[in-house]
Amino acid sequence: MAPFGFTWLTFTAFIVTGLTVVAAILWAIFTRNTRNTRNTRNTRNTR
């Protein structure tokens, strides 16, 4: 019963959110590897 525009907007928002999350993770890994090459053990065990 949902209109096509709503599903298309939800699909686009989901893709944009996923790309933003992936870009943020890649940016964090890239900056972490280039900035702290010494603290790889400490930054890896953050969880």
Contacts in CASP RR format, 6 or more apart in sequence:
PFRMAT RR
TARGET T0000
AUTHOR 0000-0000-0000
METHOD contacts of the structure
MODEL  1
MAPFGFTWLTFTAFIVTGLTVVAAILWAIFTRNTRNTRNTRNTRNTR
32 43 0 8 1.000
33 40 0 8 1.000
36 42 0 8 1.000
36 43 0 8 1.000
END
